[in-house]
Amino acid sequence: MSRSNPPIFDRRSVPKDAKELIWTAPDGWEIRQFEWLQPDEDARGSVLFMTGRADFYEKYLETFHDFHAAGWNVTSPDWRGQGGSGRCGPHPHVGHIDDFAIWVNDLAAFYRQWQNEHPGPHIVIGHSMGGHLVARTLSEQRIHPDAVILSAPMLAPAGGGMPEWGAHLVAKLFCAIGRGKRRAWKVSEKPLEPEVLRQGLLTHDAARYSDEFFWFRERPFVRLGPGSWRWVERAYASARRLRDKQRLEAVDTPVFVLATAIDELVDNATIERAVQLMPHAEMKLFGPECAHEIYREVDDVRNAALQASFEFLDRVAPSLNNL
C-alpha cells in the first residue's frame, strides 16, 4: 500500500491542543497569549515568537506548527495595543503607543516568567517591529536567551525616499500640533507612500496573504490599521537608540537575521550594520523572490527560511537532551 501524505496544516484554525491565555503585565494590562506545548517533557526547547506591527498571533499559526512539529514548545503573546491585547489609543484601528519602552518593559517581564516556566534552550524570534523590540531588549541586556532569530527586523523604518531625519521631523511636527494619536498613513503598510499595494510589500503568496482577512472576519477584534504619528515618531527615536555601537557590540547571544534586499518597509543598511556590530550575528539575505513577511512567503522561500533557521538553532542551541 502506498504511504499517505501527512495532512496539510489548517492555517485558519487554532490547533486543538494549543491554549489561548491571558498574561497580566506588572501594571495590570492584559496580554493575550498563544501557548502550544509538546505532549511530553522531551521538548527540543522553547520558542517565544514576537510578531510585527499590527500583527496578531493567528497570522503565524503555520510557522508555529513548523516549529512545534520540530519539537519546540511555542509561545506567542500579542503586543500591548494590538491583536487581542487591547488598544493604547482612542481609535480601535489605529496602532498607537506612547513610547516603545513600554513594549520593551512588557517583553522583559514576560520573558522572565516564560523562561522560568519553559524548558530550554530558550529561543526568541522577532518579526519586523517585533524584531526591533527583541533586538532593543537584547541590546539593553534585559533578556538573555540562548539564541535569537530576527525576521525582516525593523531596526529602522524605511523612509519612503525621505531621509530619516526628515521623516522623524515630520512625525514630531504632527505630534506637536496635536495629531499624535491620529493615523500617519492611509492604505498601505508604508508611511509616506499610501498608494503602494499592501500585498506586494508583504508576500508573493496570495493565499497566505488572504488568511489575514479570514481572521479579520472570524475575529474582528484583531484588526488594526495604520500606526499613529506618535508611533512613527517613537519608532525613529527607538531606532536611533538601537544604533548604539557599544550596546550592539556587547550582545553575546547568537543572532540569526533573515532579510530581503527588496524590503520596502525596513531599512536594510541599518540591518547590515547591526549584523556587523553584533559579534555572534549572521544573516541570510533573500532577493526579489522574497517580500517582507519571510515566514509567510511562497513555499520555496519560506521553506528555505525555515531550514536555515533550524540549522542555525542546531548549531548554536543544541537540544539539552543530546548534551
C-alpha positions in Angstrom: 0.0 0.0 0.0 1.2 3.5 -0.7 2.0 5.7 2.2 -0.4 8.5 2.7 0.8 12.1 2.7 0.7 13.9 6.1 -2.3 16.2 6.4 -2.0 19.8 5.3 -1.9 22.2 8.3 -5.0 24.3 8.5 -3.8 27.9 8.8 -7.3 29.1 9.6 -7.8 27.1 12.7 -6.2 27.3 16.1 -4.8 23.8 16.9 -7.0 21.9 19.3 -4.1 21.1 21.7 -3.0 24.7 21.9 -4.1 27.2 24.5 -5.2 30.8 24.3 -4.4 32.5 27.6 -4.2 35.9 29.3 -0.9 37.1 30.8 -1.1 40.2 33.1 1.7 42.7 32.8 3.1 44.2 36.0 1.0 47.3 35.6 -2.2 45.2 35.2 -2.5 45.3 31.4 -4.0 42.1 30.0 -1.9 40.5 27.2 -3.4 37.8 25.0 -1.1 34.7 24.7 -0.9 31.7 22.5 0.7 28.6 24.0 1.4 25.3 22.2 3.4 22.8 24.3 4.8 19.5 23.4 2.8 16.5 24.7 5.6 15.2 26.8 8.7 16.5 28.7 11.1 15.8 25.9 10.7 19.1 24.1 13.5 20.3 21.8 13.3 23.6 23.7 11.0 26.6 23.8 10.4 29.4 21.3 9.0 32.8 22.1 7.7 34.3 18.9 7.1 38.1 18.8 5.0 39.3 15.9 5.2 42.6 13.9 3.3 45.9 13.9 -0.5 45.4 13.6 0.1 41.6 13.7 -1.8 39.0 15.8 -0.6 35.5 16.5 -3.2 33.8 14.3 -1.2 35.1 11.2 1.7 32.8 12.2 -0.1 29.6 13.1 1.6 27.8 10.2 5.0 28.9 11.4 4.2 27.9 14.9 3.2 24.5 13.5 6.6 24.1 11.8 8.5 24.8 15.0 6.1 22.6 17.1 6.5 19.8 14.6 10.3 20.1 15.0 9.8 19.5 18.8 9.7 23.0 20.1 7.2 24.5 22.6 5.8 27.6 21.1 4.6 30.7 22.9 3.4 34.0 21.2 1.8 37.0 23.0 0.1 39.8 21.2 1.9 43.1 21.8 0.0 45.5 24.1 -2.2 47.7 21.9 -2.8 45.2 19.1 -4.3 41.8 18.3 -6.3 40.7 21.3 -4.3 42.8 23.8 -6.5 45.9 23.8 -5.7 49.3 22.3 -3.4 52.1 23.6 -5.2 54.9 21.8 -8.8 56.1 21.3 -9.3 54.6 17.8 -9.5 50.8 17.6 -8.0 50.6 14.2 -5.0 53.0 14.8 -1.8 51.4 16.2 -0.7 53.8 18.9 1.9 53.7 21.7 3.3 56.4 23.8 6.8 55.0 23.8 8.5 51.8 22.6 10.0 51.5 26.1 6.5 50.3 27.2 6.8 47.3 24.9 10.4 46.7 26.0 9.3 46.5 29.6 6.5 44.1 28.6 8.8 41.8 26.8 11.4 41.8 29.6 8.7 40.9 32.2 7.0 38.3 30.0 10.4 36.7 29.1 11.4 36.3 32.8 8.3 34.4 33.6 8.3 32.4 30.4 11.9 31.4 30.8 11.2 30.1 34.3 8.2 28.1 33.2 9.5 26.6 30.0 12.5 24.2 29.3 15.5 25.4 27.4 17.2 26.1 25.2 15.2 29.4 25.1 14.8 31.0 21.7 13.3 34.4 20.9 12.1 35.1 17.4 11.0 38.6 16.4 9.4 39.7 13.1 9.6 43.3 11.8 8.6 45.6 14.7 8.8 42.6 16.9 12.4 42.1 15.7 13.2 45.7 16.6 11.8 45.3 20.1 13.6 41.9 20.6 16.9 43.5 19.4 16.4 46.5 21.6 15.6 44.5 24.7 18.5 42.2 23.9 20.9 45.1 23.4 19.8 46.7 26.7 20.7 43.4 28.5 17.1 42.9 29.6 16.8 39.4 28.2 19.4 36.7 27.8 18.1 33.9 25.6 20.2 31.1 24.2 19.6 32.3 20.6 17.6 34.9 18.7 16.2 34.9 15.2 15.1 38.2 13.6 12.9 38.1 10.6 13.0 41.3 8.5 13.6 43.3 11.6 12.5 46.9 11.6 15.7 48.1 13.2 14.8 51.4 11.4 11.7 52.1 9.3 12.2 52.7 5.6 11.8 56.4 4.9 9.9 56.3 1.6 12.6 58.2 -0.2 12.8 60.8 2.6 16.0 61.0 4.8 15.4 59.6 8.3 16.0 62.9 10.0 13.3 64.5 7.7 10.8 61.7 8.3 11.4 62.0 12.1 11.0 65.7 12.0 7.6 65.4 10.1 6.4 63.0 12.7 7.5 65.3 15.5 5.6 68.2 13.9 2.4 66.2 13.6 2.7 65.2 17.3 3.4 68.9 18.3 0.1 70.1 16.6 -1.9 67.5 18.5 -2.2 64.8 15.9 0.0 62.2 17.7 -2.8 59.7 18.2 -4.2 60.0 14.6 -3.2 57.7 11.8 0.0 58.5 10.0 -0.9 56.9 6.6 -4.0 55.6 4.9 -3.9 52.4 2.9 -0.5 50.6 2.8 1.9 49.5 5.4 4.5 52.0 4.2 4.4 55.5 5.7 4.6 58.4 3.1 3.7 56.1 0.2 0.0 55.2 0.7 -0.6 54.2 -3.0 1.6 51.1 -2.8 -0.4 47.9 -2.9 -0.1 46.2 0.5 0.2 42.6 -0.6 3.2 43.5 -2.8 5.0 44.8 0.3 4.3 41.7 2.4 4.3 38.4 0.4 4.1 36.9 -3.0 1.7 34.3 -1.7 -1.9 35.4 -2.3 -3.4 32.6 -0.3 -1.3 33.2 2.8 -2.0 36.9 2.4 -5.7 36.3 2.4 -5.5 34.3 5.7 -5.3 37.7 7.4 -8.6 38.8 6.1 -10.2 35.5 7.1 -9.2 36.2 10.7 -10.5 39.8 10.4 -13.9 38.3 9.7 -13.6 35.4 12.2 -12.2 37.6 15.0 -12.8 41.3 14.2 -11.1 42.4 17.4 -7.6 41.5 16.0 -7.8 44.0 13.1 -5.5 47.0 13.3 -4.8 49.7 10.7 -2.1 52.3 10.3 0.2 53.4 13.1 -0.3 56.8 14.8 2.1 59.7 14.3 3.3 59.1 17.8 4.1 55.5 16.8 6.1 56.8 13.8 8.0 59.4 15.9 8.8 56.9 18.7 9.9 54.3 16.0 12.5 56.7 14.7 13.6 57.6 18.2 13.9 54.0 19.2 15.8 53.2 16.0 18.4 55.9 17.0 18.7 54.3 20.4 19.1 50.9 18.9 22.1 52.0 16.8 24.2 52.4 19.9 27.5 50.8 18.8 28.7 49.8 22.3 25.4 48.1 23.1 25.3 46.1 19.9 29.0 45.1 20.3 28.1 43.8 23.8 25.4 41.4 22.6 26.9 38.0 23.3 23.8 36.0 22.1 23.9 34.2 18.8 21.7 36.1 16.4 20.4 35.0 13.0 18.8 37.6 10.7 16.5 36.8 7.8 16.2 39.7 5.4 15.3 40.6 1.9 17.1 43.0 -0.4 13.8 44.4 -1.8 12.2 45.1 1.6 10.4 48.5 1.3 9.3 48.6 4.9 12.6 48.4 6.8 16.0 49.9 6.2 18.4 47.2 5.1 21.5 49.4 5.7 20.7 49.5 9.4 20.2 45.8 9.5 23.5 45.1 7.8 25.3 47.5 10.2 23.8 45.8 13.2 24.8 42.3 11.9 28.4 43.6 11.5 28.5 45.0 15.0 27.0 42.1 17.0 29.8 39.6 17.5 27.8 36.5 17.0 25.4 37.6 14.3 24.9 36.2 10.8 22.4 36.9 8.1 20.6 35.1 5.2 19.7 37.6 2.6 16.9 36.9 0.1 16.4 38.7 -3.3 13.4 39.7 -5.3 11.7 36.4 -4.7 11.0 37.4 -1.1 9.0 40.3 0.3 8.8 41.5 3.9 6.9 38.6 5.6 9.5 36.0 5.1 7.8 33.2 7.1 4.6 33.8 5.1 6.1 33.8 1.7 5.7 31.2 -1.1 6.7 27.7 -0.2 10.2 27.7 -1.8 11.2 30.9 0.1 9.6 30.1 3.5 11.0 26.5 3.4 14.5 27.9 2.8 14.0 30.4 5.6 12.8 27.6 8.0 15.6 25.3 7.0 18.2 28.0 7.6 16.5 28.8 11.0 16.6 25.2 12.1 20.2 24.7 11.0 21.2 27.8 12.9 19.5 26.6 16.1 21.0 23.1 15.8 24.4 24.7 15.7 24.1 27.4 18.4 21.4 25.9 20.7 21.6 22.1 20.6 18.9 20.1 22.4 19.7 19.7 26.1 18.7 16.1 25.8 21.6 15.5 23.4 24.3 17.1 25.6 
